Amino acid sequence: MFEFIKVGFWTSLSTFAKIISYLFIVKIIALYTGPEGLGKMGQFMSLMTIVGVCAGGGISNGIIRYVAEYQKTNPDKIKTILNSGFFITLSSSFVFFIICFSFSKDISILLFDNTEYTSVIVILSIAQLCIAINNFLFSIINGYKDVKALVFSNCVAAIISVIISYLLIKSFDLYGVLLSLIFSQGCLVFITLFFIRNKDWLKQDFFKPIFDIGSVKNLMSYSLMAISTAILTPISHILIRDHIVKVSSWADAGYWQAITRISDVYLLFITMAMTVYYLPKLSEISDKDKIKKEIISTYKILFPAVCLLSLSIFFLKDIIIYILYGENFYAIRDLFFVQLLGDVVKISSWVISFLMLAKKKTKLFLSTELFFSSTYVLLTIFLVNKFSLIGAMYSFLINSSFYLVFMLIIFYKGILSCEIKNQTVATIY
């Protein structure tokens, strides 16, 4: 528990830096482009999420798992895993370069209903290689639990992002918003390399693209899980924004983006600590009793923390709206309660769902992602038609609640029942 709090402290520093940078960037976007610009930014961010994960092969969680697992027991195995991981990263990036470059005009029409931003898609097709390599590096750092390297690189990146965003948005308005998102992510790889260049665990041999069929097979199991999330979540958000635009306007899509981004930002305190500490920890543990103990201990820390954060955001919502977005966004103040309640439920479910990643339960993970992403979109369409914009918040809360119930059932069936059957977690999950 102490180690989790320690990791949470360090990751909170980098999260705080991200939040401060986000405050400046969103304020600039709100001032120069308004709610419509924020809505279009959300569409492009969804595309960047898809490309960023898929271009790297979606192997980040697999790298974290195997580096954490083998660093003490079999260090030589790490080299084989990382060589194969680097091969997958470069190969996937090349494929996505071809796709984004060749279909840049079609992607622009799909996202924005025009070809005005075709050139931005082309720039992204080139920059995604840097983004993919940085994700690969971050996964290695996470596996070795080198929290300070993550913190320092994220803090410096946050400062540079603000500078880049200000210059580009001021010069090119909405076009500059999209460019700033690309360059802010693309330059991260150079910052990360600077901070890890002298690390004892970093070896040049890690970056040889070599195909090892066993390692590739293991990593691709995680790839399917990561890519499913990377595709399904952004696509569901794109469909939701598109429906809100059709039913109402780009401004309402911007309001939805504004409230969901607030959730994403403050929950970084939780999700970063879970990724950096909790996921590698679960990957290391094979004893069922220790896994139960770790999950329960994590709940004892995370649940009060997310409740406290959510309550703080709720009571400070007017100040937050004014600082982040300005008076033009006060329409979202009535959306906070339902959205924040949904956040608490979502994080509660993630404490268990991370076990699927740690124990490589690919089929279960894929099926749940597909099902609950689909129900989220369908619920949103129905409830937005019935209740207008707040219907999107209702659908988020309802869908997250169903997901939590399902995860609790999985936890009970997969963990508690194995005490009676005297089976190990590895055979259950």
N, C-alpha and C positions, 0 to 999 in steps of 0.2 A: 504493500500500500504506500509506503514511504517513497519507493522508487517511482510509482505512478505520479505522486504529487510533485516529486522533483522534476520529472519529465514534463508534467503539466505546467510547471512554473517556467521552464525554459521555452517550451513551445508557445506559451502565452505571450512571451516577449516578442517572438516573431509574428504571432497573430496580431498583437497590438500594433506592430509596425505596419502590417497589411491593412488593418482597419483604418489607421491614420491616413495611409496613402489612398485608401478607397474613399475616405471622406473628401479628400481634395479632388480626386478624379471625378467622382460622382457630382460633386458641387460644380465643377467646371462643365461637365456634360449637361447638367440641369440648367445652368445659366445660358449656355450657348445653344442648346438644342431642345430643351424642355422634355415633357413626358414622351413625345413621339420619338425623340432621339434615344431615350432610355429603352423604349420598346424595341427599336431596331438594333440597339446594342445587344439586347438580350438574345435576339435571333442569331446574331453573329457569334456571341459567346457560346451558344449551344453548338454551332458548327465547330468552333475551336475545341470544344470539349470532345466531340466525336473524333476530329482529326488528331488532336493531341494524344489521345489514348490509343486509337487504332493504328496511327502511324508508327508508334513504338511497339506494336504487336500486342499491347495490352498485358504485358508480362510483369508489371511492377510488383504486384502482390506475390507472384511466384518468386521473384528475385529476393524480396524481403524475407519470405518464408525460408528459402533454402540457405541464404547467407546466415540468417539467425540460427538455423538448425545445425549447419556444418562448421561454423567458425570455431567451435571448441572440439568437436568430435572428429571432423574430417576436413581440414582446411584445403587440402588438395582438390577436393570435390568442388569447391567454390569456383576455382579457375575454369573447370569444364562447364559449369552452369553459366558463368558470366560470359564465356566465349560464345556459347550457344545463344545466350540472351542478346549479345551484341549483334550476332548474325541476324536474329529475328528482327531487331530494331532497325538495322540498315535496310534489310529486305522489305519490311513493311513500309518504311518511309519512302522508298523508291516507288512502290506500288501506289501509295497515296499521292505522291507527286504527280504521277501520270494521270490519276483520276481527277484530282483537283484542277490541274492545268488544262486537261482536255475538256472538262465539263464546267469550266468556270462560269460561262455565260448562263448555263442551265441552273447552276447552284444559286447565282444571283437572282434569277427570276423566281426560283422556288422560295427563297428567303424574303425577298423584298418586292416581288412583283414587277421588277424592272432589271435592266442590264447595267444600271449606273455603277454598280459596285463589282463588276467583273474583274477589274484590275486588282482589287483588294484580294479577291479569291486567288488570283495568280500569285501575288506576293505571299499569301499564306501557304500556298503549295510549296514554295521554296523554304520558308521559315520553319515549316513543321519538322524538318530534319533536326534543327537545333533544339526544338521543343522536345522531340522524342529522345534525343541523347541526354538532355537534362533530366527527363523523367527516369531514364536508365540510371544516371548518377545518383539521383535522389533515392532510388530504390536500394542501391548499394549502401548508401549512408544510413538509411533506415534499418537495413539488416544488421549493420554493425552498431546500431543505436548511438551513433555519433551526433547527439542532439545539438551540441554547440555549433557544429559545422552547418547544420540546417538553419539554425537560428540566425547566425551571422550572415549567411548568404541570402536568406529571405529578407532580412532587415535592409541590407544594401540594395537588393533588388527593388524593394518597396520605394526607396528614395529615388532611384533611377526611373522607376515607373512614373512617379509623379512628374518629374522633369520632362520626360518624353511625352507624356499625355498632355501636359500644359502646352508645350510648344506645338504639337500636332493639331490639337483641338482648336487652339487659338488661330492657327493658320488655315486649317481646312474644314472646320466645323464638323459635321457628322462623318464625313470621309476621314477626317483626322482621328475621330473616336475609334473607328475600326482599325486604322493603321496603328494607333497607340496600343491597342490590345495585342496586335501581332508582335510589335517590336519589344514591348514590355516582357512578353513571354520568351521571345527569341533570344534576348540578350542574357537571360538567366544562366545559360550553359557556361558562359565565360566567367560569370561571377562564381558559380559553383566550383568550377575548375580551379579558380584562384584560391578558394578557401580550403580545398582538399589536396592541393598539390604536394604538400609535405606530410601527409598522413601515413603512418606506418602500415596501415592495412591496404593502402592503395598500391596496386601493382600494374605495371604496363602490360603484363600478360593478360590482364582482364579484358583488354580491348582488341582482341584478335577475333575477327568473325569466323568462327569455326563451327561447322554443323556436326553436332553429336546427337544421334537419333534419340538416345535415351533422355538426354537433358531437354531436347526440343519437345519431346512428347510430354514430359512433366510440366514444362513451362506453358505449353499450349493449353493444358487443362485450365490454368489460371487465365490464359489469354481469352478463352471463351467466356469466362465469368466477367472479366474486366470489360471486354468489348461489348458484351450484352448490356452492361450498365451504361457504358459510354455511348452506346447507340440508343438504347431504349429511353433513358432518362432525358437526354436532350431532344430526341424526336418527340417524346410526349410533351415537352415544354413548347417546342415549335408548334405542334398541333393545337395546344391550348392557347398560345398567343394568337395563332391564326384564327381560331374560333372567336376569341374575344374581339379581334379586329373586325370580323365579319358581322358579329352581333352588335358591336358598339363602335369602337374606334381604336386607332393607334395610341391615343392618349390613355385609354383604359388598359391597353396592353402594357403601356409604360408604368401605370400605377401597379399592375400585377407584378411587373418586373421589380419595381421599387421595393415592395413589401417582401417579396421572396429573397431579394438580395440582402436585405437587412438580416433575415434569418440566416442566410448562408454565411454572412460575415461574422455575426456574433457566435454562431455555432462552430466556427473555426477553432475556438478555444477548446472545444470538446473533441472534434473530429481529428485535429492534428495530434492531440495526445493519444487518441485511440490508434491512429495509424503508426505513430512513431514508437509507442510502447506496447499497447494492448495486442495488436496483431502479431508482432514478433513473439510476444510472451505466450500467446495461445499456440503459436506454431512450435515453440520449444517443448510445451507440455504434452505428454502422452498419457499420463495417469488421469483416470476419470474423476477421482476425488479432488485432485489438484485443479482440474479444469472447472469443476463446480465452485470450488473455493475462489478461484480467480474471477469468475463471472459475478458471483455474489459480492465480492469485495469491490469490484468495479461498479456495480449497481449502487453500492453504499456511497461511493464518491460522486459518480456521474449524475444520479437522479437529483440529489439536492442541489448540485452545481447548476444543472440546466434549468431547474425550477427557479433558482435565485436569479440567474441571468435573464430568464424570460420575464419574471416579475419586474426586474429593473428596467428592461426595455419597455414594458407596458406602461409603467408609471412615468417614464421619461420620453414617451413617444412624441409628444409635441415638440420638445426640444430637439430630439433626434431628427424629426422631419424637417424642422427649420434649418438645422445645421447641415444636414445631408443634401436636401433637395430644394428647400425654399418654400414660400407660401403657396406656390402653384401645385404642391403635392399634398396639401392638407386633406384632400379627399380620401387618403389611405388610412387616416387615423381610426376609422371605424372597422378596419380590417384586422387590426392588430390582435385582438383577443383570441379570435378563432385560429389565426395563423400561429401565434405563439403556443397555444395549447397543442396544436398539431406538431410543433417542433419538439415538445416534451415527449409526446408519444413516439415520434420518429426515432429520437435518440435512444429511448428505452428499448425499441425493437432492434436497433443496431448492435447493442451490447451482445445480443444472441446471434444476430445474423453474421457478425464477423467470424463466428465459429465455422460457418460454411466455407469462408475463404481460407481460414487457417488450416482446415482439415480437408480442403480440396474436394468438396461435395459439389461437383460441377453440375450434374443433372438437376439436383434439388435447387441450386442457386439459379440456374437458367430458367427453370419452370416458374419459380416464384417471381423473378424479375419480369418475365413476360406477362404473367397473369396480373400482377399488381400494377404494372405500368399501363396495361390495357384498361383495367378497371378505373384507374386514376383519370385517364382521358375521357372515358365514357361517363363517369360520374360528373366530371367537370362540364362536359357538354350539356348534360341534363340539368345540372344545378345552376349553371350560368344562364341557361334559357329561362329558368324558373325564378331565380333570385338576383339576376344581373351579376356584377363583378364579385360580390361577396360569396356567391355560389362556388367560385373557384377555391376559396378558403375552406368552405364546408366540405368540398370533395377531398381536399388535402387531409383534413382531420379525420374524416370517415375512412378513407383509404389507409391512412397510417394506423388507425385503430384496428382495422381488420388484419393488417400486416403484423402488428404486435401480438394479437391473439394467436395468429398462425405460428409465429416464432416461439411463443410460450408453449404451444402444443409440441412443436419440434423439440424444444428443450426438454420437456417432460418425457416424451417418448424416446428421445435419443440418449438422454443422460440418466434420468432417474430410474427408468426401467432396466437399464443395464446393470444396476446393482443387484437386481433379482436374478438376472440371467448370468451375472458374473462375466460379462464381456468387457473388452477394452473399448475405449472411445474410438480408436482407430478403425475398428470393425463396424462401429455404428455410424460414424460420420464420414 
